[in-house]
Amino acid sequence: MDITPIIDKLGTGLFINGRWREAESGKTIDVRNPATGEIITTVADGSAADAEEAITVAGDTQADWAATSPRERSEILRRTFELLHDRADDIAAVMTAEMGKPFAESKGEVTYGAEFFRWFSEEAVRIEGDYSQSPDGKNRMLISREPVGPCILITPWNFPLAMGARKIGPAVAAGCTMVFKPAKLTPLTSLMLVDVLVEAGLPAGVLNLVTSDSARRVVTPWMESGIARKVTFTGSTEVGVGLIKQAADSVMKTSMELGGNAPFVVFADADVDKAVEGAVVAKMRNGGEACTAANRMFVHSSLAEEFSSRLAERIGAMKVGNGLDEGTEMGPLVDQDTLDKVAGLVDEAVAKGAKVLTGGTRIDGDGFFYTPTVMTDIPDDAEIRTTEIFGPVAPIVTFDTDEQGIALANETEFGLVGYLYSENVERALGLADKMEVGMVGLNTGLVSNPAAPFGGVKMSGLGREGGRVGIDEFLEVKYVALPRS
């Protein structure tokens, strides 16, 4: 599939106050295809001065944008949903070229991301308040919910459309202006999303995008501007903690979707067919490069041999290649650093005694490819037991009792999502209650849904994206007291 005609029509500069322009320095960033290592195109490398202009525009536009009707904002979001479906093939092709995932997965992400715009188009007209009488009878109490103000949006490279959609959708619905920093590895999908929003009628100044080789160079001026009132970030816990500390200086509202390290627990009464199918989805979706990926697999000793061999058979048969080639089931990792990290974790575990059932090697040739891998006999001191892998590697550890399974699942500072397999519903719900996570996949390997609140506990973050509560992250509550005559 040739994406050159799509790229040729794409704005690759900064998008500030409704127009595309070069970075003030004239510098650019190379965007590479991880399947080949080749440069796809270049995008603008924004500076601190560019960032300051963007946040100033967002601040100047906020009052007018907040004054628009909920219906107007709703219609913009609805048109965005429709346009994304119209352009799904083009967007998916570009996403695959810059990120690596198979075309079918990229197209699925466009569908998933578009749903956030449809969902929040419906929520935009349902921002409710309250009216009541004070307990002492002296006042009428009027409660309203207003946009929090200009927002900083920072997204990762692994789901370049969906992560932007989960933040832009509720911000637009609530009436907030935005400055947007997409990941430098996968900026092109975000640029295409901006084009769609503009065509859908989003006014100039509401969304301002700055690409940059240095996130700090752009985000720090935003955080220190005194203009931004909220920051929403998806990425590493280390970076998220730093942003929370910065946000404290101006008491800025925050929502953070951070590290995962998800447990996948197969209890003694699990249906092995369902568990294997769920593991393939939870582990191999996006090539394992997902914060929701099953990172630590714990299987009851009575099922471990059957589960491990069948999972190895399924995963080992997957076709690995360029995501734009027909039939590809798993693409490359996103860059050399990620490939080196994944290979290093496997090699270290093997050196300490782990057994590889399938995979466990780099793939020679162009691009950043690693074989889908299943491992057993993981030593307690192997780094892969505690580190978020972000790659197509399934390490399996056995346990003997429910208590051991839950203890292993909770033996981490993270708590985004957990997966649980058991055929006894009452028992399974009780076990789910004990998992220290924000989301549980009970007999399913896929939990993400725009209608459901997405987020974690412990070091996995603050706040929720999606669902009925998703818009609350972009609203503040105001109370007006009116004396009764």
Backbone torsions as a table, in degrees:
resi	resn	phi	psi	omega
1	MET	NA	124.7	-178.5
2	ASP	-93.2	115.7	-179.4
3	ILE	-96.0	1.9	-177.2
4	THR	-54.9	-45.9	179.3
5	PRO	-61.3	-32.1	178.9
6	ILE	-70.2	-45.1	-179.1
7	ILE	-64.4	-38.2	-178.3
8	ASP	-60.9	-27.8	-179.0
9	LYS	-92.4	-3.9	-171.5
10	LEU	-91.1	132.6	171.2
11	GLY	-68.1	127.4	-177.2
12	THR	-119.6	21.5	177.6
13	GLY	-100.8	-160.6	171.6
14	LEU	-84.4	149.8	177.9
15	PHE	-117.7	104.4	-175.5
16	ILE	-133.8	128.3	178.5
17	ASN	55.4	40.0	172.4
18	GLY	83.8	9.7	178.6
19	ARG	-141.1	151.4	176.0
20	TRP	-86.7	139.6	175.6
21	ARG	-154.3	163.8	176.6
22	GLU	-72.2	162.9	170.9
23	ALA	-66.1	150.3	-176.2
24	GLU	-63.7	-24.5	178.1
25	SER	-83.3	-16.5	-174.4
26	GLY	79.9	-0.3	-178.0
27	LYS	-76.4	155.7	179.3
28	THR	-134.8	166.9	178.2
29	ILE	-120.0	135.0	174.5
30	ASP	-76.2	136.3	173.2
31	VAL	-111.1	121.7	-173.3
32	ARG	-111.0	151.9	172.9
33	ASN	-86.3	115.9	-176.9
34	PRO	-68.7	-13.5	177.7
35	ALA	-80.4	-22.9	-176.4
36	THR	-126.6	-21.0	-174.2
37	GLY	82.4	-3.2	-177.0
38	GLU	-78.5	150.2	177.0
39	ILE	-77.0	126.0	178.0
40	ILE	-81.5	-50.0	179.5
41	THR	-168.4	-174.8	174.2
42	THR	-122.1	153.0	175.0
43	VAL	-127.5	164.0	-177.2
44	ALA	-64.3	141.5	176.9
45	ASP	-104.2	93.0	-173.3
46	GLY	-67.1	150.9	-179.0
47	SER	-108.3	177.9	174.9
48	ALA	-61.7	-37.9	179.4
49	ALA	-64.8	-40.1	176.5
50	ASP	-62.3	-42.4	179.5
51	ALA	-62.8	-41.6	179.6
52	GLU	-63.7	-39.2	176.7
53	GLU	-63.0	-42.2	-177.8
54	ALA	-63.2	-44.5	-178.1
55	ILE	-71.7	-30.9	176.1
56	THR	-64.9	-43.4	177.8
57	VAL	-61.5	-44.0	179.2
58	ALA	-60.5	-40.8	178.5
59	GLY	-66.6	-40.5	-179.1
60	ASP	-69.6	-26.6	-176.3
61	THR	-88.9	-16.2	-169.5
62	GLN	-56.8	-48.9	-174.6
63	ALA	-61.4	-45.3	-179.4
64	ASP	-65.9	-40.4	-179.1
65	TRP	-67.5	-40.4	178.5
66	ALA	-62.9	-26.3	-177.7
67	ALA	-82.3	-7.8	177.9
68	THR	-68.6	156.0	-177.4
69	SER	-74.2	149.5	174.6
70	PRO	-55.0	-37.1	-179.6
71	ARG	-64.7	-39.9	179.2
72	GLU	-62.5	-44.9	179.0
73	ARG	-64.8	-38.1	179.2
74	SER	-62.0	-43.0	-177.8
75	GLU	-67.7	-35.7	176.2
76	ILE	-61.5	-44.6	179.7
77	LEU	-65.8	-39.3	179.4
78	ARG	-65.0	-42.0	177.8
79	ARG	-64.9	-35.4	177.0
80	THR	-61.5	-44.7	176.3
81	PHE	-55.3	-46.9	-177.3
82	GLU	-67.9	-40.8	-179.6
83	LEU	-67.5	-35.5	177.3
84	LEU	-61.8	-39.9	176.9
85	HIS	-67.2	-37.8	178.7
86	ASP	-63.1	-33.4	-174.5
87	ARG	-107.1	17.5	-172.4
88	ALA	-56.9	-42.5	-177.4
89	ASP	-63.9	-45.3	-179.5
90	ASP	-64.9	-45.3	-179.2
91	ILE	-64.5	-42.1	-179.6
92	ALA	-63.6	-39.4	-180.0
93	ALA	-63.9	-43.4	178.6
94	VAL	-67.0	-41.3	178.4
95	MET	-59.8	-44.5	179.0
96	THR	-63.2	-41.2	-178.5
97	ALA	-63.9	-37.6	-176.0
98	GLU	-93.3	-22.0	-176.8
99	MET	-110.1	-34.7	175.0
100	GLY	112.1	-22.4	-175.0
101	LYS	-63.6	154.5	178.9
102	PRO	-57.7	149.3	-177.3
103	PHE	-54.9	-41.1	-179.0
104	ALA	-61.4	-39.8	177.8
105	GLU	-67.9	-39.2	178.5
106	SER	-62.8	-41.4	179.0
107	LYS	-66.1	-37.1	175.0
108	GLY	-62.6	-35.9	177.7
109	GLU	-67.1	-37.6	177.0
110	VAL	-60.8	-44.0	178.5
111	THR	-61.8	-46.3	179.5
112	TYR	-62.7	-47.6	-179.9
113	GLY	-63.3	-38.9	179.3
114	ALA	-60.1	-33.4	-179.0
115	GLU	-62.1	-28.1	176.7
116	PHE	-65.8	-35.9	177.9
117	PHE	-70.3	-38.3	176.5
118	ARG	-66.9	-44.9	-178.9
119	TRP	-59.0	-48.5	-176.6
120	PHE	-78.2	-16.7	170.2
121	SER	-64.8	-32.4	179.0
122	GLU	-80.9	-32.5	178.7
123	GLU	-74.4	-26.7	-177.5
124	ALA	-57.7	-32.9	-177.0
125	VAL	-95.6	10.5	-179.5
126	ARG	-124.4	27.8	175.8
127	ILE	-79.5	107.8	-169.4
128	GLU	-102.8	161.3	173.4
129	GLY	-125.5	-153.9	-178.2
130	ASP	-155.2	156.6	176.3
131	TYR	-141.2	127.8	179.4
132	SER	-154.3	174.0	177.8
133	GLN	-103.1	139.0	178.3
134	SER	-65.3	151.4	-177.7
135	PRO	-55.5	-32.0	-179.4
136	ASP	-85.1	-1.9	175.9
137	GLY	77.9	4.4	-174.6
138	LYS	-88.3	-24.5	-174.9
139	ASN	-128.2	150.0	161.3
140	ARG	-89.3	134.9	-178.5
141	MET	-111.2	116.6	179.4
142	LEU	-106.3	123.4	-178.8
143	ILE	-115.2	125.5	177.1
144	SER	-127.8	163.5	178.1
145	ARG	-124.3	125.3	-172.9
146	GLU	-122.4	156.8	178.0
147	PRO	-60.0	140.2	-177.6
148	VAL	-67.5	-28.2	-179.0
149	GLY	122.3	-167.5	-177.9
150	PRO	-56.8	135.5	-174.5
151	CYS	-120.1	144.0	173.3
152	ILE	-98.8	123.5	179.5
153	LEU	-114.4	125.3	-179.9
154	ILE	-128.9	121.2	-173.3
155	THR	-120.3	156.0	-179.7
156	PRO	-90.7	179.3	-175.7
157	TRP	-88.3	-17.2	-166.6
158	ASN	-78.9	-30.8	174.8
159	PHE	-130.0	75.3	-167.1
160	PRO	-67.0	-23.1	175.5
161	LEU	-93.0	-47.2	-175.3
162	ALA	-61.9	-40.3	-178.2
163	MET	-68.1	-35.3	174.4
164	GLY	-68.2	-41.8	-179.2
165	ALA	-62.2	-39.7	-177.8
166	ARG	-65.7	-21.1	-179.8
167	LYS	-101.7	-43.7	-178.2
168	ILE	-67.3	-41.1	-177.4
169	GLY	-54.7	-56.3	-179.4
170	PRO	-69.0	-30.7	178.5
171	ALA	-64.1	-45.2	177.2
172	VAL	-63.4	-45.2	-178.9
173	ALA	-59.4	-38.3	-177.4
174	ALA	-78.6	-20.1	-178.2
175	GLY	95.6	30.1	179.5
176	CYS	-101.1	142.2	168.8
177	THR	-84.6	166.4	-170.6
178	MET	-144.7	148.7	161.1
179	VAL	-117.9	136.2	-165.9
180	PHE	-128.1	122.2	176.0
181	LYS	-116.2	100.3	175.2
182	PRO	-79.4	165.9	-179.9
183	ALA	-67.1	143.3	-177.9
184	LYS	-69.3	-23.0	-180.0
185	LEU	-75.8	-28.9	-175.0
186	THR	-136.8	60.8	-177.2
187	PRO	-82.8	-20.1	-169.4
188	LEU	-65.5	-39.1	178.3
189	THR	-61.3	-39.3	178.7
190	SER	-65.9	-37.3	177.4
191	LEU	-64.0	-40.1	177.6
192	MET	-65.7	-36.2	178.1
193	LEU	-64.4	-40.5	177.0
194	VAL	-60.2	-44.4	178.0
195	ASP	-56.7	-41.6	180.0
196	VAL	-64.4	-45.1	-179.4
197	LEU	-63.0	-39.3	178.0
198	VAL	-63.6	-45.1	178.5
199	GLU	-63.7	-30.5	179.1
200	ALA	-74.7	-9.2	174.8
201	GLY	109.6	11.1	179.4
202	LEU	-66.2	124.5	-176.0
203	PRO	-66.0	156.5	177.6
204	ALA	-59.4	141.0	176.2
205	GLY	89.7	-14.0	-178.6
206	VAL	-74.7	-43.9	178.4
207	LEU	-121.6	124.0	-178.1
208	ASN	-126.9	122.9	-174.4
209	LEU	-111.5	132.7	175.7
210	VAL	-128.4	114.9	172.0
211	THR	-89.0	148.6	-178.7
212	SER	-160.8	148.1	174.5
213	ASP	-70.8	-21.0	-179.5
214	SER	-123.7	110.7	178.1
215	ALA	-61.7	-41.2	-178.3
216	ARG	-59.5	-39.6	-177.5
217	ARG	-61.5	-31.7	-179.0
218	VAL	-92.7	-45.9	-171.9
219	VAL	-72.2	-36.9	-178.9
220	THR	-58.3	-47.4	176.1
221	PRO	-59.9	-33.4	177.2
222	TRP	-66.7	-45.7	-177.9
223	MET	-66.1	-31.5	-176.8
224	GLU	-94.9	2.6	-172.5
225	SER	-70.7	-27.7	-171.8
226	GLY	79.0	-1.4	-179.9
227	ILE	-96.1	-45.5	-177.9
228	ALA	-66.9	140.2	179.8
229	ARG	-116.9	-3.3	178.0
230	LYS	-154.0	145.3	171.2
231	VAL	-128.1	132.2	175.8
232	THR	-125.3	128.9	-171.4
233	PHE	-136.5	139.2	169.0
234	THR	-122.3	123.4	-178.4
235	GLY	166.2	-151.6	-173.9
236	SER	-72.8	151.2	177.8
237	THR	-62.6	-38.9	-179.2
238	GLU	-57.7	-47.8	179.4
239	VAL	-68.7	-40.4	180.0
240	GLY	-60.2	-42.2	178.4
241	VAL	-61.5	-41.0	177.7
242	GLY	-62.4	-39.8	178.8
243	LEU	-67.5	-38.4	177.8
244	ILE	-61.7	-40.9	178.0
245	LYS	-63.4	-42.7	177.6
246	GLN	-64.6	-40.7	-178.7
247	ALA	-62.9	-28.5	-179.2
248	ALA	-63.1	-28.5	-177.6
249	ASP	-63.4	-29.0	177.9
250	SER	-120.0	17.7	-179.2
251	VAL	47.1	51.7	-178.2
252	MET	-84.7	140.1	176.7
253	LYS	-67.4	140.1	-177.4
254	THR	-131.7	147.2	164.6
255	SER	-138.3	131.1	-171.4
256	MET	-131.5	126.0	172.6
257	GLU	-114.2	105.1	-166.0
258	LEU	-113.1	-149.1	-172.3
259	GLY	-60.0	157.9	-176.1
260	GLY	-109.8	-73.6	-175.8
261	ASN	57.0	46.8	-170.6
262	ALA	-69.2	133.9	171.9
263	PRO	-84.1	146.6	174.7
264	PHE	-126.1	106.2	-169.2
265	VAL	-111.5	121.9	-180.0
266	VAL	-109.4	108.1	-177.2
267	PHE	-84.7	170.2	-170.9
268	ALA	-60.2	-30.1	-177.8
269	ASP	-97.0	18.2	-179.1
270	ALA	-71.9	152.7	169.8
271	ASP	-82.8	113.3	-173.9
272	VAL	-63.7	-36.2	177.8
273	ASP	-58.5	-49.1	179.9
274	LYS	-63.8	-41.1	-176.7
275	ALA	-65.0	-41.2	178.9
276	VAL	-66.1	-45.1	178.9
277	GLU	-61.9	-43.2	178.6
278	GLY	-64.3	-37.3	179.5
279	ALA	-65.8	-38.8	177.8
280	VAL	-60.5	-43.9	179.7
281	VAL	-68.2	-50.4	-174.8
282	ALA	-67.4	-29.7	-178.1
283	LYS	-92.8	-43.1	-167.7
284	MET	-97.3	-13.2	175.9
285	ARG	-56.8	132.4	-178.7
286	ASN	63.2	23.0	-179.3
287	GLY	65.4	22.9	-177.4
288	GLY	81.1	-1.1	-178.9
289	GLU	-89.6	67.7	-178.4
290	ALA	-149.5	142.7	178.2
291	CYS	-68.4	-19.5	177.4
292	THR	-91.7	0.4	-177.1
293	ALA	-63.7	141.4	174.4
294	ALA	-64.8	111.2	-172.8
295	ASN	-99.9	-31.7	-178.1
296	ARG	-129.6	115.3	-177.2
297	MET	-102.9	121.3	-179.5
298	PHE	-117.1	120.4	-173.6
299	VAL	-125.9	133.4	178.8
300	HIS	-57.4	140.5	-173.4
301	SER	-57.7	-29.0	-179.5
302	SER	-71.2	-19.6	-177.9
303	LEU	-113.5	-7.0	-167.6
304	ALA	-60.1	-45.3	-176.1
305	GLU	-65.5	-45.1	180.0
306	GLU	-65.5	-47.0	-178.5
307	PHE	-60.9	-46.9	-175.5
308	SER	-63.4	-45.0	-177.7
309	SER	-67.5	-40.0	-179.4
310	ARG	-71.0	-38.1	177.0
311	LEU	-65.1	-42.2	178.7
312	ALA	-61.6	-38.8	178.7
313	GLU	-63.9	-45.1	-179.7
314	ARG	-65.4	-50.3	-175.5
315	ILE	-69.5	-38.8	-179.4
316	GLY	-64.9	-21.2	-178.8
317	ALA	-89.2	-2.3	-177.2
318	MET	-68.4	139.4	178.5
319	LYS	-84.1	120.8	-179.0
320	VAL	-104.0	135.0	179.1
321	GLY	176.8	-168.5	176.6
322	ASN	-61.7	127.9	-176.4
323	GLY	-62.3	-17.8	178.6
324	LEU	-88.1	-6.3	177.6
325	ASP	-85.1	139.9	-179.3
326	GLU	-61.6	137.1	176.6
327	GLY	88.4	-7.1	179.4
328	THR	-66.4	130.2	179.2
329	GLU	-105.2	-21.1	175.1
330	MET	-146.8	132.9	-179.2
331	GLY	-94.9	-163.2	179.9
332	PRO	-78.8	166.5	165.5
333	LEU	-73.3	165.0	-166.2
334	VAL	-74.2	-30.5	179.7
335	ASP	-159.7	177.6	-176.3
336	GLN	-64.4	-39.2	-179.8
337	ASP	-60.8	-41.7	179.5
338	THR	-66.4	-42.5	177.8
339	LEU	-60.6	-45.1	-179.8
340	ASP	-63.2	-38.4	179.8
341	LYS	-64.8	-48.0	-178.7
342	VAL	-62.0	-47.9	179.9
343	ALA	-62.0	-38.6	179.8
344	GLY	-65.1	-39.8	178.7
345	LEU	-64.0	-42.6	179.5
346	VAL	-66.5	-47.1	-177.3
347	ASP	-61.2	-39.6	-179.6
348	GLU	-66.5	-41.0	179.6
349	ALA	-66.0	-41.4	179.1
350	VAL	-64.1	-41.4	179.4
351	ALA	-61.5	-25.6	-179.7
352	LYS	-95.6	2.9	174.0
353	GLY	118.5	-1.2	179.5
354	ALA	-66.9	151.2	-179.4
355	LYS	-108.7	130.4	178.0
356	VAL	-95.1	120.0	178.2
357	LEU	-86.9	-31.7	175.4
358	THR	-157.4	148.0	177.3
359	GLY	80.7	-140.9	177.4
360	GLY	86.4	16.0	-178.0
361	THR	-139.6	154.3	168.4
362	ARG	-71.6	160.5	176.7
363	ILE	-109.0	123.2	-177.3
364	ASP	-65.5	154.5	177.4
365	GLY	113.7	-169.5	179.9
366	ASP	-69.6	156.4	175.6
367	GLY	85.3	178.4	-172.2
368	PHE	-114.8	70.3	-172.3
369	PHE	-101.9	142.7	175.1
370	TYR	-136.7	141.9	-177.4
371	THR	-70.1	139.3	172.4
372	PRO	-57.0	132.4	-166.4
373	THR	-131.3	138.5	170.8
374	VAL	-124.8	133.0	-177.6
375	MET	-130.7	147.5	174.4
376	THR	-130.0	179.9	179.4
377	ASP	54.2	46.4	-177.2
378	ILE	-77.0	121.1	179.5
379	PRO	-65.0	152.0	-178.9
380	ASP	-59.9	-32.7	-175.3
381	ASP	-94.8	9.0	177.2
382	ALA	-72.0	137.6	-177.5
383	GLU	-62.6	-29.2	-177.8
384	ILE	-64.2	-18.3	177.9
385	ARG	-69.9	-24.6	-173.0
386	THR	-122.1	-12.2	-174.7
387	THR	-99.9	137.7	175.1
388	GLU	-68.8	117.6	-169.3
389	ILE	-72.9	-46.7	-175.7
390	PHE	56.6	48.5	177.8
391	GLY	-166.5	177.0	-171.6
392	PRO	-84.0	54.6	-177.1
393	VAL	-124.2	124.9	-179.6
394	ALA	-111.6	101.0	176.7
395	PRO	-89.4	126.7	-174.3
396	ILE	-110.4	129.6	177.6
397	VAL	-123.1	141.8	-179.0
398	THR	-98.4	158.6	174.0
399	PHE	-145.2	167.4	-173.5
400	ASP	-117.1	-22.2	-178.5
401	THR	-132.8	160.0	177.0
402	ASP	-57.2	-41.4	-177.8
403	GLU	-61.9	-40.4	178.3
404	GLN	-65.8	-41.4	180.0
405	GLY	-60.8	-46.3	179.6
406	ILE	-67.7	-39.1	179.4
407	ALA	-62.6	-42.0	177.7
408	LEU	-64.3	-41.4	179.6
409	ALA	-61.1	-38.7	-175.5
410	ASN	-89.5	-0.9	-176.1
411	GLU	-80.5	60.7	-178.5
412	THR	-160.7	155.7	176.8
413	GLU	-80.4	-8.5	-177.1
414	PHE	-97.6	161.2	-178.8
415	GLY	-162.2	54.3	180.0
416	LEU	-82.6	-64.5	-177.1
417	VAL	-141.4	150.9	172.8
418	GLY	-134.8	150.6	179.0
419	TYR	-116.2	138.6	-171.7
420	LEU	-139.7	127.7	179.5
421	TYR	-120.6	119.9	177.5
422	SER	-162.2	139.5	-176.8
423	GLU	-88.9	-10.8	177.4
424	ASN	-91.5	106.4	-171.4
425	VAL	-61.6	-45.7	-179.3
426	GLU	-60.8	-45.4	178.5
427	ARG	-63.9	-43.4	-177.9
428	ALA	-62.1	-41.0	178.9
429	LEU	-65.6	-37.1	176.7
430	GLY	-64.4	-40.0	177.2
431	LEU	-68.3	-38.3	178.1
432	ALA	-61.3	-37.7	178.2
433	ASP	-60.2	-28.6	-175.9
434	LYS	-87.6	-9.2	-179.9
435	MET	-79.8	129.0	-176.3
436	GLU	-88.5	72.6	-177.2
437	VAL	-142.8	164.2	176.8
438	GLY	-86.1	-18.3	-177.9
439	MET	-143.7	145.5	177.7
440	VAL	-130.7	130.2	170.7
441	GLY	-96.7	105.0	-177.6
442	LEU	-96.3	106.7	-176.1
443	ASN	61.4	31.1	173.9
444	THR	-149.0	147.8	178.9
445	GLY	-100.9	10.3	-178.7
446	LEU	-137.5	118.6	-177.5
447	VAL	-111.3	-21.6	-172.3
448	SER	-64.7	131.9	177.5
449	ASN	-158.2	129.3	-178.6
450	PRO	-57.1	-24.5	-179.2
451	ALA	-84.6	-2.5	-177.8
452	ALA	-115.4	148.8	179.1
453	PRO	-73.8	124.6	-177.8
454	PHE	-106.7	125.3	177.4
455	GLY	164.8	172.4	-173.4
456	GLY	-128.6	-176.2	178.6
457	VAL	-122.4	-179.9	-177.6
458	LYS	53.0	-133.8	-175.8
459	MET	-83.0	11.4	178.3
460	SER	-92.7	-0.1	170.6
461	GLY	135.0	-175.5	-179.4
462	LEU	-134.9	142.4	175.1
463	GLY	82.2	177.2	-177.9
464	ARG	-137.0	146.5	174.8
465	GLU	-116.0	138.1	-178.8
466	GLY	86.6	174.4	-179.6
467	GLY	69.2	-176.3	-179.4
468	ARG	-67.4	-25.2	-178.1
469	VAL	-86.6	-10.2	-174.8
470	GLY	-60.8	-35.1	-178.9
471	ILE	-75.0	-21.6	-179.7
472	ASP	-61.4	-28.5	-179.9
473	GLU	-64.6	-15.6	-176.5
474	PHE	-114.0	14.6	-178.2
475	LEU	-127.4	151.2	170.7
476	GLU	-117.6	151.9	180.0
477	VAL	-96.9	132.3	176.2
478	LYS	-119.9	136.6	179.2
479	TYR	-116.0	130.4	176.3
480	VAL	-118.0	126.2	176.6
481	ALA	-98.0	127.7	-179.0
482	LEU	-125.1	111.3	-177.6
483	PRO	-59.7	141.8	176.5
484	ARG	-86.6	137.2	-179.3
485	SER	-80.1	NA	NA
